Each structure stands twice: as C-alpha cells, then as structure tokens.
C-alpha cells in the first residue's frame, strides 16, 4: 500500500456495489423472493450480504472488495474505514 500512496493511487477512486456476483451465496434467499421467504432463510434478510463493494484506485486496480448489506453511505464509509488505512484515505481528493 505504501508504494500505491507514493504513486498517488488513491487520489482518484471509483466505488461500485454489484448485486449479481453475491446472488449465489448459500443460505441467503434471492432478493426478489417474498419478505417472508427472505426472513425464513438460514441467513435472514437482516443479515444477508447481497452486494460486493469494490473501490478501485486511479489505475483501476481494486483496493477494497467487501461483501456489504446495502449501498447506504454509512455502509460504504464503514467498509472503506475497515479496509483502507488513514494515510490512503487522506490521499483521496
């Protein structure tokens, strides 16, 4: 990560949360299923992680890939704080 910081890799970042990739995680009901079916799944709807959050650096390389529950700003912020050290986050303009 230090080499990435030295080359200003985190100055520009792109964030995306993809649903399709995480649809086949065992134990989670399909997001299109009824609320009752999602709640009765081995992994209930409240704990299902249906999105793969990707934060790409300036060159397009992935800096963060994490399963997240939703695309809420708080969820994304928590994932970035969890996976990127402060010196990387400080470089984002």
Secondary structure, DSSP 8 states (H G I E B T S, - for coil): -HHHHHTTTTSS-EEEEESGGGTT-TTB--TTS-HHHHHHSSB-GGG---EEEEEE-TTS-EEEEEEES---HHHHHHHHHHHS-HHHHTT--
